[in-house]
Amino acid sequence: MMFDVERLDEACIKKLANEEVLAIRVKGWIPRPLAIQIGEKILAPGFEGYINAPSIGRIGMAFYEAENRPQLIEDYFERATRNIAELRNRCAPYACPVDTLRCMLDESWPAGAHLESLYGRKMYVGLSRVVKPDVCFLAHHDIFAKDAPDSFQARSLAAQFACNIYLSMPTAGGALQIWNHDVSPERFDEMRGDSYGIDPALLGTPTLEIRPEPGDFIMFNSRRMHSVTPGVADPRLSLSFFVGYRGNASPLTFWS
């Protein structure tokens, strides 16, 4: 259910879209020493916790944190351009890996790829996510139409993928777990209550468990339930964003 590839291309994106595989991985997409060095530069100035998951750190704001609240949605868009620039500045003098990946998606997909717009405004892309040692990233799914239920743009997606670039990993643990069965948004909300996710044990054995290395790139079906196992000793840092697929003739779009 996982497809290891040497580079990101049209064929592997179609395999994800057609649900032939749950995930694709490019090992060593960034050389390991460079990934670690960029990670240290990103972490040096510090980070905030998620609004709805304070045990997990992030630089930038994810759209799903807004939870359909007008003021938080406004905050997200107001900060989008500034947050993109901040990540570039933290990576300097090295190229920001998110920018490189955005170019690769545009180059590899025949219809191109571009930054998503929502409500007539450009979205943010390039969330830096920090999972501290001993923290379990609870099982959840990511569905754009659920985050923006009044938007045709969000509802028009035929598939949604998560893209993760791994910059640092704990000594042990920190594995990505994915389950290949649907949990409806309604059932998920019922199970999670006031939390952002659910205990992975409730889902049984994951279909796929991947422990990435610094420098690896993984792209997977974000509509499937997924979680991260607790890490040991060191934080787990990744750069992440979503990719929207609307058919082979349409451009891909990306956002965080």
C-alpha positions as CSV (number, residue, x, y, z in Angstrom):
1,M,0.0,0.0,0.0
2,M,3.1,2.3,-0.1
3,F,4.9,3.1,-3.2
4,D,8.6,4.0,-3.0
5,V,9.7,6.2,-5.9
6,E,12.9,8.0,-6.8
7,R,11.1,11.2,-7.8
8,L,7.7,12.8,-7.7
9,D,5.9,12.4,-11.1
10,E,2.5,12.3,-12.8
11,A,2.3,8.5,-12.5
12,C,2.7,8.3,-8.7
13,I,0.2,11.2,-8.2
14,K,-2.4,9.3,-10.3
15,K,-1.8,6.1,-8.2
16,L,-2.7,8.1,-5.1
17,A,-5.7,9.7,-6.8
18,N,-7.0,6.3,-8.0
19,E,-6.5,4.8,-4.5
20,E,-4.1,2.2,-5.8
21,V,-1.7,3.1,-3.0
22,L,-2.2,4.9,0.4
23,A,1.2,6.7,0.3
24,I,4.2,7.4,-1.8
25,R,7.7,8.1,-0.4
26,V,10.8,9.6,-1.8
27,K,13.7,8.6,0.5
28,G,16.4,11.2,0.9
29,W,14.4,13.9,-1.0
30,I,16.7,16.3,0.9
31,P,20.2,15.1,2.0
32,R,19.9,14.2,5.6
33,P,22.6,16.6,6.9
34,L,20.9,19.5,5.1
35,A,17.4,18.5,6.4
36,I,18.7,18.5,10.0
37,Q,20.4,21.9,9.5
38,I,17.3,23.5,8.0
39,G,15.3,22.0,10.9
40,E,17.6,23.6,13.5
41,K,17.2,26.9,11.8
42,I,13.4,26.7,11.7
43,L,13.2,25.7,15.4
44,A,15.7,28.2,16.7
45,P,13.3,31.2,17.1
46,G,10.6,29.0,18.7
47,F,7.0,28.1,17.9
48,E,3.4,28.2,19.1
49,G,0.9,25.4,19.9
50,Y,-2.1,24.6,17.8
51,I,-5.2,26.4,18.9
52,N,-7.1,23.1,19.1
53,A,-4.1,20.9,19.9
54,P,-1.8,22.8,22.3
55,S,0.5,19.8,22.9
56,I,1.7,20.0,19.3
57,G,3.7,23.0,18.1
58,R,3.5,24.8,14.8
59,I,4.9,27.8,12.9
60,G,2.1,29.3,10.8
61,M,-1.6,28.7,11.1
62,A,-3.5,25.7,9.6
63,F,-6.8,26.6,8.0
64,Y,-8.6,23.8,9.9
65,E,-7.7,25.5,13.2
66,A,-10.3,28.2,12.3
67,E,-13.1,25.7,12.7
68,N,-15.5,27.9,10.7
69,R,-15.2,30.8,13.1
70,P,-15.2,34.1,11.1
71,Q,-12.6,35.9,13.3
72,L,-10.1,33.0,13.1
73,I,-10.7,32.7,9.3
74,E,-9.8,36.4,9.0
75,D,-6.7,35.9,11.2
76,Y,-5.6,33.0,8.9
77,F,-5.9,35.1,5.7
78,E,-4.4,38.2,7.3
79,R,-1.3,36.2,8.4
80,A,-0.9,34.0,5.3
81,T,1.6,36.0,3.2
82,R,3.6,36.9,6.3
83,N,3.8,33.3,7.5
84,I,5.1,32.1,4.1
85,A,7.8,34.8,4.2
86,E,8.7,33.9,7.7
87,L,9.4,30.2,6.8
88,R,11.5,31.4,3.9
89,N,13.5,33.6,6.2
90,R,14.0,30.9,8.7
91,C,15.4,28.5,6.0
92,A,17.8,31.2,4.5
93,P,20.3,31.0,3.0
94,Y,19.0,27.6,2.0
95,A,16.0,27.3,-0.4
96,C,12.7,26.7,1.5
97,P,11.8,23.0,0.9
98,V,8.1,23.9,0.5
99,D,8.9,26.3,-2.4
100,T,11.0,23.6,-4.1
101,L,8.2,21.0,-3.7
102,R,5.6,23.5,-5.0
103,C,7.7,23.9,-8.2
104,M,8.1,20.2,-8.6
105,L,4.3,19.6,-8.4
106,D,3.8,22.3,-11.0
107,E,6.5,20.8,-13.3
108,S,5.4,17.1,-12.9
109,W,1.6,17.6,-13.3
110,P,0.5,18.3,-17.0
111,A,-2.2,20.8,-15.9
112,G,0.2,22.5,-13.5
113,A,-0.2,23.3,-9.8
114,H,-0.8,26.5,-7.9
115,L,-1.6,28.0,-4.5
116,E,-5.2,27.5,-3.5
117,S,-7.6,30.4,-3.2
118,L,-10.6,30.4,-0.9
119,Y,-13.3,33.1,-0.6
120,G,-11.3,35.1,-3.2
121,R,-8.1,35.1,-1.1
122,K,-4.8,33.3,-1.4
123,M,-4.3,30.6,1.3
124,Y,-1.2,29.9,3.4
125,V,1.1,27.0,2.5
126,G,4.0,25.5,4.5
127,L,3.1,24.6,8.0
128,S,6.0,23.7,10.3
129,R,4.8,21.0,12.7
130,V,6.6,20.0,15.9
131,V,5.6,17.0,17.9
132,K,7.4,16.9,21.2
133,P,8.7,13.6,22.8
134,D,6.1,11.4,24.3
135,V,3.2,13.1,22.6
136,C,0.8,11.0,20.5
137,F,-0.6,12.8,17.5
138,L,-4.1,11.5,17.7
139,A,-5.9,9.8,14.8
140,H,-7.8,12.1,12.5
141,H,-8.6,12.8,8.9
142,D,-8.3,16.0,6.8
143,I,-11.2,16.9,4.5
144,F,-11.2,20.3,2.9
145,A,-15.0,20.4,2.4
146,K,-15.4,19.9,6.2
147,D,-13.1,22.8,7.0
148,A,-14.9,25.1,4.5
149,P,-18.4,23.6,4.1
150,D,-19.9,26.7,2.4
151,S,-17.2,26.7,-0.4
152,F,-17.7,25.1,-3.8
153,Q,-14.0,25.2,-4.2
154,A,-13.5,23.0,-1.2
155,R,-16.3,20.6,-2.1
156,S,-15.0,20.2,-5.7
157,L,-12.1,18.1,-4.7
158,A,-12.0,14.5,-6.0
159,A,-9.1,13.6,-3.7
160,Q,-6.9,15.3,-1.1
161,F,-3.3,14.4,-0.2
162,A,-1.0,15.4,2.7
163,C,2.6,16.2,1.8
164,N,5.2,15.9,4.6
165,I,8.9,16.8,4.4
166,Y,10.7,15.4,7.4
167,L,13.5,17.5,8.9
168,S,14.2,15.9,12.2
169,M,13.0,12.7,13.9
170,P,13.1,11.3,17.5
171,T,15.5,8.6,18.5
172,A,12.6,6.1,18.3
173,G,8.9,6.3,17.5
174,G,7.4,9.1,15.5
175,A,6.0,6.7,12.9
176,L,3.2,7.7,10.6
177,Q,0.2,5.3,10.8
178,I,-2.6,5.2,8.2
179,W,-5.8,3.2,8.2
180,N,-7.4,2.2,4.8
181,H,-11.0,2.5,5.8
182,D,-13.4,5.4,5.8
183,V,-14.7,7.0,8.9
184,S,-17.5,9.5,8.0
185,P,-17.1,13.1,9.2
186,E,-20.2,12.6,11.3
187,R,-18.9,9.4,13.0
188,F,-15.5,11.0,13.5
189,D,-17.0,14.0,15.3
190,E,-19.1,11.7,17.4
191,M,-16.0,9.7,18.4
192,R,-13.7,12.6,19.1
193,G,-16.0,14.8,21.2
194,D,-14.2,18.0,22.1
195,S,-10.7,16.7,21.0
196,Y,-9.1,17.2,17.6
197,G,-8.7,13.4,17.2
198,I,-9.3,10.0,18.7
199,D,-7.1,7.3,20.4
200,P,-5.5,5.3,17.6
201,A,-6.2,2.1,19.5
202,L,-9.9,2.5,18.7
203,L,-9.1,1.9,15.0
204,G,-7.3,-1.4,15.4
205,T,-4.1,-2.2,13.6
206,P,-3.1,0.4,11.0
207,T,-2.9,-0.7,7.4
208,L,0.4,1.1,7.0
209,E,3.1,2.3,9.4
210,I,6.0,4.3,8.1
211,R,8.9,5.6,10.2
212,P,10.5,8.3,8.0
213,E,14.1,9.5,8.2
214,P,15.2,13.2,8.1
215,G,15.1,14.3,4.5
216,D,12.3,11.9,3.4
217,F,9.2,13.1,1.6
218,I,5.9,11.3,2.0
219,M,2.6,12.1,0.3
220,F,-0.6,10.2,1.4
221,N,-4.3,10.1,1.2
222,S,-5.3,12.6,4.0
223,R,-9.0,11.5,3.9
224,R,-8.0,8.3,5.5
225,M,-7.5,8.2,9.3
226,H,-3.9,8.8,10.3
227,S,-1.8,9.4,13.4
228,V,1.8,9.7,14.7
229,T,3.2,7.4,17.4
230,P,4.9,9.0,20.4
231,G,8.6,9.8,19.9
232,V,11.5,9.3,22.3
233,A,14.0,12.0,23.4
234,D,13.9,14.4,20.5
235,P,11.2,16.4,18.7
236,R,9.8,15.4,15.3
237,L,9.7,18.3,12.9
238,S,8.1,18.2,9.5
239,L,6.9,20.8,6.9
240,S,3.5,20.0,5.6
241,F,0.7,21.0,3.3
242,F,-2.3,19.6,1.4
243,V,-2.7,19.0,-2.3
244,G,-6.1,19.1,-3.9
245,Y,-6.9,16.9,-6.9
246,R,-9.9,17.7,-9.2
247,G,-9.2,15.3,-12.1
248,N,-6.4,14.7,-14.5
249,A,-7.2,17.7,-16.7
250,S,-7.3,20.2,-13.8
251,P,-4.4,21.9,-12.0
252,L,-3.4,20.6,-8.5
253,T,-3.8,23.1,-5.7
254,F,-2.0,23.4,-2.4
255,W,-2.6,24.9,1.0
256,S,-2.0,24.5,4.7
